[in-house]
Amino acid sequence: MLRRLTPLLAITLATVACGPDSASPTDRESDVYATLIQALAPSDPTERATSEEIDELDRVVYAGSLDEEQPISLEVQAAVVEQLEDFATVRFVDERAEAIDDTDDREPVLEDGVLILLGRVPSGRKPSVDAERYVDIEDTVHVRVTVERADGDWDVASVDRLG
């Protein structure tokens, strides 16, 4: 009898461990990044954007790593682009200079877009991620965004301005 229960117990534990909170690292990272881009791209991230702004953004969003020495994996980039295809046109860049019009003194983002640079996603149920939102040299903000899991989705819990 014990021999029959052991495999059943192992299957039950494996099923519980693979529940909705245990997505692959790639899925988790891309879900968090997609949430951050939706929150930061429409407006000043320290102000709550309206649902209309969040539903559809009519500008190009350039995205990249806050630390160019630690790039965002291609798998994560592809997943984010796919997740946000109805929200905005998202283009990943390896360096911030790829998204900036250096012929203009204001150094705006190309195509009247916005550049979102994202920090590493730490482990934990409520990770805080450093990010930068850049439109031009006069419209840039550094923030720390804390997200939390709610009903299977990531939601922004807080946005704190840095420096």
C-alpha positions as CSV (number, residue, x, y, z in Angstrom):
1,M,0.0,0.0,0.0
2,L,2.8,2.4,0.9
3,R,4.5,1.8,-2.5
4,R,1.3,2.9,-4.3
5,L,1.0,6.0,-2.2
6,T,4.6,7.2,-2.7
7,P,4.3,7.8,-6.4
8,L,0.9,9.4,-6.0
9,L,2.3,11.7,-3.3
10,A,5.2,12.6,-5.6
11,I,2.9,13.5,-8.5
12,T,0.7,15.6,-6.2
13,L,3.7,17.5,-4.9
14,A,5.0,18.1,-8.4
15,T,1.7,19.4,-9.5
16,V,1.4,21.8,-6.6
17,A,5.0,23.0,-7.1
18,C,4.3,23.7,-10.8
19,G,1.3,25.9,-10.1
20,P,0.8,29.3,-11.5
21,D,3.4,31.0,-9.3
22,S,6.2,28.8,-10.6
23,A,6.5,29.9,-14.2
24,S,9.9,29.5,-15.9
25,P,12.4,32.2,-15.3
26,T,12.0,33.4,-18.9
27,D,8.2,33.6,-18.5
28,R,8.5,35.4,-15.2
29,E,11.0,37.9,-16.5
30,S,9.0,38.7,-19.7
31,D,5.8,39.0,-17.7
32,V,7.4,41.5,-15.3
33,Y,9.0,43.5,-18.1
34,A,5.7,43.6,-20.0
35,T,4.0,44.9,-16.9
36,L,6.7,47.6,-16.4
37,I,6.6,48.7,-20.0
38,Q,2.8,49.1,-19.9
39,A,3.1,51.1,-16.7
40,L,6.1,53.3,-17.7
41,A,5.6,54.0,-21.4
42,P,2.4,56.1,-21.4
43,S,3.1,58.9,-19.0
44,D,5.2,60.0,-16.0
45,P,5.6,56.8,-14.1
46,T,5.1,58.4,-10.7
47,E,1.6,59.4,-11.8
48,R,-1.0,56.7,-12.6
49,A,-1.8,56.5,-16.3
50,T,-5.5,56.4,-17.3
51,S,-6.8,53.1,-18.5
52,E,-7.3,54.6,-22.0
53,E,-3.5,55.4,-22.1
54,I,-2.6,51.9,-21.0
55,D,-5.0,50.1,-23.4
56,E,-3.2,51.3,-26.5
57,L,-0.2,53.4,-26.9
58,D,0.3,55.1,-30.3
59,R,4.0,55.6,-30.0
60,V,7.0,53.3,-30.5
61,V,8.5,51.9,-27.3
62,Y,12.2,51.2,-27.4
63,A,13.3,48.9,-24.6
64,G,16.6,47.7,-23.4
65,S,18.7,46.8,-20.4
66,L,19.6,49.4,-17.8
67,D,23.0,47.7,-17.5
68,E,24.4,47.2,-21.0
69,E,26.8,44.6,-19.6
70,Q,23.8,42.4,-18.7
71,P,21.5,42.3,-21.8
72,I,18.0,41.0,-21.8
73,S,17.9,37.6,-23.4
74,L,16.5,37.2,-26.9
75,E,13.8,34.8,-25.6
76,V,12.6,37.4,-23.1
77,Q,12.6,40.1,-25.7
78,A,10.6,38.0,-28.1
79,A,8.1,37.1,-25.4
80,V,7.7,40.8,-24.4
81,V,7.1,41.9,-28.0
82,E,4.5,39.2,-28.5
83,Q,2.7,40.1,-25.2
84,L,2.6,43.8,-26.0
85,E,1.7,43.6,-29.7
86,D,-1.8,45.1,-29.1
87,F,-0.4,47.7,-26.7
88,A,2.4,49.3,-28.8
89,T,5.2,48.6,-31.2
90,V,8.1,47.5,-29.0
91,R,11.7,47.4,-30.3
92,F,14.6,46.2,-28.2
93,V,17.9,47.9,-28.5
94,D,21.4,46.8,-27.2
95,E,22.5,50.4,-26.5
96,R,20.4,53.5,-25.6
97,A,22.2,55.4,-28.5
98,E,20.3,53.1,-31.0
99,A,17.0,54.8,-29.9
100,I,18.2,58.4,-29.7
101,D,18.2,61.1,-32.4
102,D,21.6,62.6,-31.9
103,T,21.1,65.2,-34.7
104,D,18.6,67.1,-32.5
105,D,19.9,69.2,-29.6
106,R,17.1,67.8,-27.4
107,E,18.2,64.2,-28.2
108,P,14.7,62.8,-28.4
109,V,13.8,59.2,-28.9
110,L,13.4,58.3,-32.5
111,E,9.9,58.3,-34.1
112,D,8.5,60.4,-31.2
113,G,8.9,57.3,-29.1
114,V,9.9,56.5,-25.5
115,L,12.9,54.5,-24.3
116,I,12.4,52.2,-21.3
117,L,15.6,50.8,-19.8
118,L,15.0,47.9,-17.4
119,G,17.0,46.5,-14.6
120,R,17.4,42.9,-13.5
121,V,14.3,41.2,-12.1
122,P,15.2,39.8,-8.7
123,S,13.6,36.7,-7.3
124,G,10.8,36.9,-4.8
125,R,7.0,37.4,-4.7
126,K,7.2,41.2,-4.7
127,P,10.3,42.2,-6.8
128,S,11.5,45.7,-7.2
129,V,13.1,46.6,-10.5
130,D,15.0,49.8,-11.3
131,A,14.1,51.4,-14.6
132,E,14.6,54.6,-16.6
133,R,12.0,56.3,-18.8
134,Y,13.5,58.6,-21.4
135,V,11.8,60.8,-23.9
136,D,14.5,63.5,-24.4
137,I,17.2,65.2,-22.2
138,E,14.5,67.2,-20.4
139,D,12.0,64.4,-19.9
140,T,13.8,61.5,-18.2
141,V,13.1,59.8,-14.9
142,H,14.7,57.0,-12.9
143,V,12.3,54.9,-10.9
144,R,12.1,51.7,-8.8
145,V,9.0,49.8,-9.6
146,T,7.7,47.1,-7.2
147,V,5.4,44.6,-8.7
148,E,3.4,41.8,-7.1
149,R,1.5,38.8,-8.3
150,A,-2.3,39.1,-8.1
151,D,-4.7,36.6,-9.7
152,G,-2.0,35.1,-11.8
153,D,-0.9,38.5,-13.3
154,W,1.8,41.0,-12.3
155,D,0.5,44.3,-11.0
156,V,2.4,47.5,-10.1
157,A,2.4,47.9,-6.4
158,S,4.5,51.1,-6.2
159,V,6.7,53.4,-8.2
160,D,9.4,55.4,-6.4
161,R,11.4,58.1,-8.1
162,L,15.2,57.7,-7.7
163,G,17.7,60.5,-7.5
